């Protein structure tokens, strides 16, 4: 698989599966398999085990490895696995090598979690991880508005396998500038704030977007992608309006309920349990009722 072929796959809906837990609080492998199958049957071609919607920071190293192994085992040959890695450099590089061994096609590098992030250090961090797995495609997850085109261009110069940027800074003007300074055609640019950001970011250079919503209803995300690819912005915005209430509920209180809303929706559809790990927390009854209202308005018919 060439980097060009991997890049083409990233120009679409990049789904972030949830990590379901059983009654004992362990990963529910059966439920996870059903959710993956539903994503793939729904038309999703790129899945990201150990993304933020998968509660990456609440999982142990053993658990993150298991989710990668489960994902590569359970999805078919037509589905591409983009494994989330992160934490310190050693942990991230070891996770990247494990992902390669397990059969993942690409890794997504979570933003460095550190109180003191220098721009040069940011480049060094990602270069060390990318260099550890030169065969894998690497997606950068940019949430820090200080990261600019210069840093991305430097990585591109040294690391041919850095092929895409998941841009999650809520500023489309900044995104447009960074993408052009780094090289609009050098990377695949992915709108990292999901469906609500997709039309605006698409207009200035994004060619894919991430999705937690796809866990709940893959067709809705894929319909939005089709409208954007076709340049039909009125249709895209009609879909955007359908999605809006769900995504705004996830974004409430600085995205405190990002995962919880998705899991609650899946639980109401009978697809997995609603439990999340601290520091996330289950929804209160009023918000559970709101999720139920949204699902009723969507009239999802493929919940099996």
PEKANOR-V53152 format. One record per residue. N is the residue number from 1. RES is the residue in one small letter. OMEGA is omega in whole degrees, -180 to 180 (* if undefined). Layout:
# PEKANOR-V53152
{{N & RES & OMEGA} {N & RES & OMEGA}}
This chain:
# PEKANOR-V53152
{{1 & x & -179} {2 & x & 177} {3 & x & 177} {4 & x & 179} {5 & x & 177} {6 & x & 179} {7 & x & -180} {8 & x & 180} {9 & x & -178} {10 & x & 178} {11 & x & -178} {12 & x & 177} {13 & x & 179} {14 & x & -173} {15 & x & 178} {16 & x & -178} {17 & x & 170} {18 & x & 174} {19 & x & -178} {20 & x & 178} {21 & x & 177} {22 & x & -176} {23 & x & 179} {24 & x & 179} {25 & x & 178} {26 & x & 177} {27 & x & 178} {28 & x & -174} {29 & x & -179} {30 & x & 179} {31 & x & 179} {32 & x & 178} {33 & x & 179} {34 & x & 180} {35 & x & 177} {36 & x & -180} {37 & x & -180} {38 & x & 176} {39 & x & -177} {40 & x & 178} {41 & x & 179} {42 & x & 176} {43 & x & 179} {44 & x & -177} {45 & x & 176} {46 & x & 178} {47 & x & -177} {48 & x & 171} {49 & x & 179} {50 & x & 167} {51 & x & 180} {52 & x & 177} {53 & x & 174} {54 & x & 179} {55 & x & -178} {56 & x & -174} {57 & x & 177} {58 & x & -179} {59 & x & 174} {60 & x & 176} {61 & x & 179} {62 & x & -179} {63 & x & 179} {64 & x & 177} {65 & x & -180} {66 & x & -180} {67 & x & 176} {68 & x & -179} {69 & x & 177} {70 & x & -177} {71 & x & -179} {72 & x & 179} {73 & x & -169} {74 & x & -180} {75 & x & -179} {76 & x & -177} {77 & x & -178} {78 & x & -179} {79 & x & -175} {80 & x & -176} {81 & x & 179} {82 & x & -171} {83 & x & 176} {84 & x & 175} {85 & x & 180} {86 & x & -173} {87 & x & -178} {88 & x & -174} {89 & x & -178} {90 & x & 180} {91 & x & -178} {92 & x & -179} {93 & x & 177} {94 & x & 178} {95 & x & 179} {96 & x & 179} {97 & x & 176} {98 & x & 179} {99 & x & 178} {100 & x & 180} {101 & x & -177} {102 & x & 178} {103 & x & 176} {104 & x & 180} {105 & x & -173} {106 & x & 171} {107 & x & 171} {108 & x & -177} {109 & x & 176} {110 & x & 179} {111 & x & 178} {112 & x & 177} {113 & x & -175} {114 & x & -179} {115 & x & -176} {116 & x & -178} {117 & x & 174} {118 & x & -179} {119 & x & 178} {120 & x & 179} {121 & x & 177} {122 & x & 178} {123 & x & -179} {124 & x & -179} {125 & x & -176} {126 & x & 179} {127 & x & 180} {128 & x & -180} {129 & x & 180} {130 & x & -179} {131 & x & -179} {132 & x & -178} {133 & x & -175} {134 & x & -180} {135 & x & -176} {136 & x & 168} {137 & x & -178} {138 & x & 176} {139 & x & 178} {140 & x & 179} {141 & x & -174} {142 & x & 176} {143 & x & -177} {144 & x & -178} {145 & x & 178} {146 & x & -180} {147 & x & -176} {148 & x & -178} {149 & x & -179} {150 & x & -179} {151 & x & -179} {152 & x & 179} {153 & x & 178} {154 & x & 176} {155 & x & 180} {156 & x & -179} {157 & x & -174} {158 & x & -172} {159 & x & -179} {160 & x & -176} {161 & x & 173} {162 & x & -167} {163 & x & -175} {164 & x & 177} {165 & x & 172} {166 & x & -171} {167 & x & -173} {168 & x & 172} {169 & x & -175} {170 & x & -177} {171 & x & -177} {172 & x & 177} {173 & x & 177} {174 & x & 179} {175 & x & -179} {176 & x & -179} {177 & x & -179} {178 & x & -178} {179 & x & -179} {180 & x & 177} {181 & x & -179} {182 & x & -176} {183 & x & -175} {184 & x & -178} {185 & x & -179} {186 & x & -178} {187 & x & 161} {188 & x & -178} {189 & x & -176} {190 & x & 175} {191 & x & -171} {192 & x & 178} {193 & x & 171} {194 & x & -167} {195 & x & -176} {196 & x & 179} {197 & x & -169} {198 & x & -178} {199 & x & -180} {200 & x & -180} {201 & x & 177} {202 & x & -177} {203 & x & -177} {204 & x & 170} {205 & x & 179} {206 & x & 178} {207 & x & 174} {208 & x & 174} {209 & x & 177} {210 & x & -179} {211 & x & 165} {212 & x & 177} {213 & x & -178} {214 & x & 174} {215 & x & -173} {216 & x & -177} {217 & x & -177} {218 & x & -175} {219 & x & -178} {220 & x & 178} {221 & x & -179} {222 & x & 175} {223 & x & 177} {224 & x & 177} {225 & x & -178} {226 & x & 179} {227 & x & 179} {228 & x & 178} {229 & x & 180} {230 & x & -179} {231 & x & -179} {232 & x & -176} {233 & x & 174} {234 & x & 178} {235 & x & 179} {236 & x & -177} {237 & x & 172} {238 & x & 176} {239 & x & 177} {240 & x & -179} {241 & x & 177} {242 & x & -177} {243 & x & -166} {244 & x & -174} {245 & x & -180} {246 & x & -177} {247 & x & 176} {248 & x & 176} {249 & x & 177} {250 & x & -176} {251 & x & -176} {252 & x & 177} {253 & x & 179} {254 & x & 175} {255 & x & 179} {256 & x & -177} {257 & x & -176} {258 & x & -179} {259 & x & -172} {260 & x & -180} {261 & x & 180} {262 & x & -179} {263 & x & 177} {264 & x & 178} {265 & x & 179} {266 & x & 178} {267 & x & 180} {268 & x & 175} {269 & x & 179} {270 & x & -174} {271 & x & 175} {272 & x & 178} {273 & x & -177} {274 & x & -170} {275 & x & 175} {276 & x & 179} {277 & x & 174} {278 & x & 12} {279 & x & 170} {280 & x & -177} {281 & x & 179} {282 & x & -180} {283 & x & 171} {284 & x & -173} {285 & x & -179} {286 & x & -180} {287 & x & 174} {288 & x & 178} {289 & x & 179} {290 & x & 176} {291 & x & 180} {292 & x & 178} {293 & x & -180} {294 & x & 180} {295 & x & 179} {296 & x & -180} {297 & x & 179} {298 & x & 179} {299 & x & -179} {300 & x & -175} {301 & x & -177} {302 & x & -174} {303 & x & -178} {304 & x & *}}
